[in-house]
């Protein structure tokens, strides 16, 4: 992809986001230095949380951006009914999350924020995902084998549980992975041409 002299900075340690951005054939560097604390008011509408987190990470970047730099941040949230499922802090929490997703559908929302010296833009993408009923043995096997404690909702669609458990998906697969490639590409094109 012709970046027209722009330098892309990805402020994320996620190996999945790195892989997807690389798949768009984009040269970029990684810099995750931010002092943003990921917390929000309980009054915040759930649909706005990923954008709030993504923008917070972006605006609290550790230094001003140069004229030719574009900073990308992102945040992914799993929403089941009115419950936000973040990254599990324990096995017990991961088990509870997978039980709550079992046999039903949920939403995955990923917000992507782009910022350069001229301004900032955030877009949120939503995908609906449906799981078959998961057995206790399947949940135990997945947690023992893949240890998905770095993933919102305690699962990765690209891992074993996605292969055996997901029966339907409406929207972008890559959004569920954590980085909606079509949205990222559209924003890249827009910011490169500014």
N, C-alpha and C positions, 0 to 999 in steps of 0.2 A: 504494500500500500504506500502510495506517495504521500508523505507527511508534509511536504512543501516547507521543509526546514523546521518544522515544529518538533519539540522534544516532549515525549509522553512520559508522565510519571504515574505509576500505579501505586497507590497507597494501600496495599493489601498484602498480607502474608499467605493468603489462600493459594495453595497449589492449583486448585481448579480455576481460579480467576486468571492466574498466570498462564495456564495452558490454553484457555479460551482466547485470551488476548493474543497470545502467540499464534493461535490458529487463524486469526484475522490477518496474519502476516504483518504485524506491527512491531517496530523496534521500540522498546521501552525500558526504563529503569524502574527499580522498586525502591521506594522510600516510605517507610511506615511511621516516621517520627511525628507523633501528634500527642497532645495532652488532653484530648477529648475523653470525657467519662461517659460511657454508654448507659445513661439513665434518662428516664422521662417521667412526666407526671402521669398518675393513674387516670387523669381526665383526658389524656391524649387519645383521640380516636385511633383505633388499632390500624386502620388503613394508612395513617400518616406516620407511623413509627419508623418504617424503613427509611423514608425520605428524611425524617428528622435525624436519624442516626448517621446516614450517609453524608448529609450536609454538615453535621457537627464534626465528623472526621475531617471533612474537606476544609472547613473554615478554621479549624484548630491545627492545621498543618504548621510545622515548626518554623517556616520562613516565608517571606513574600515570594511570589512567583515572578520569574523573569518574563520579558515580553514574548519569548518564543516557547514558553512552557505551557503544557496542559496537564492539570492534575485530575486523576480519576479516583473516586472513592465509591464504595458500594456497601449495601447492607441487605441481608436476606432474613426474612421472618416467615415462620410457618404459623398459620392461623387456623385453628380447629374450633368451629363454633365461635365463641367469643374469647377463646383462650389463646394467648400467644405462647408458642412453644419455641423457646430459645435453645441455646446449647445446654445439654444436660450436665449437671455438676457431679452426678454420681450414677452408678449403675441402676439404683432404685428409681431415680428420676427418669433415666432413659427407658426403663421398663414401663413406667407409667405413661410416658409419651407414646411409645409404640402401641400400647394397649388402647390409648385414646384415638389413634389413627386407624387401628385395625377395623376392617370391614366397612369403612366409610370414606367420604371424600373430605378434602381440606384444601386450603389455598396456600400457595407459596407466593410471597411478594418480595421482589428484589428492586431496590431503588439504586439507581446509578447517578452519580453527580459528577459533572465536568465543570472545571473552573479554569479560566485563564486570566490574563491581566485586564480583560475587558468585561468579565462577568461570569456568572455561574448559571447552570441549568441542571435540574434534576428531573428524571423520568422514572416512574414506578411501573413495573411490569407484573402482571398477575397470571398465575397458572393454576388450574384446578387439577388435583391429583387424587386418584381413587385407589385404595388398598383393598385387597381381598381380606377376609378374616385371617389373622395371623395366629398360629398356634404358639403355645408357651415354648415348645421346643425350637421353633423357628426364631422367635425373639431371642432366646438364650444363645442359640448358635450364632446369630448375627452379632450380638453384643460381645460374645467371647472371641469371635474370629476377627471382627472389623473394628471394634472399639470406637464407635462414631461420636465421641464426646466433643469433637470440634465442629459438629454439624447441627444447625437449627433443626429441631424436630427429632433429633437422634437418629437420622438416617441420611444416606446418600443414594440418590436415585441411580447413580452409575455403579453402585455396589450390588452385592449378592441379593440384598433385600429388595432392591428395585427390579432385579431380574425375575424374582419369584413372586413378588407381592403386589406390584403395581398393575392394575387391570385397565386403567384408563387415564389419559392425560389430555387436558384441553388447554392449549396454549403452548408456550415455548419450553421444550425440554431443557435447554441451556439455562433458562431462568431458574428451574428447580435445582440445577447443579450449582447455581449461585451467581451467574453472570449472563444476562440475556444478550447473546451475541448480536442479534439483529438491532437491538436498541443501542448497544455500545457502538456498533458500526455507524448507525445513523448519526449519533452524537459526534463521533470522531469526524465524520465527513463535514458536519455543520461547523465544528470548531476549527478544523483545518482550513476551511474556506473563508473564515471570517476576515 
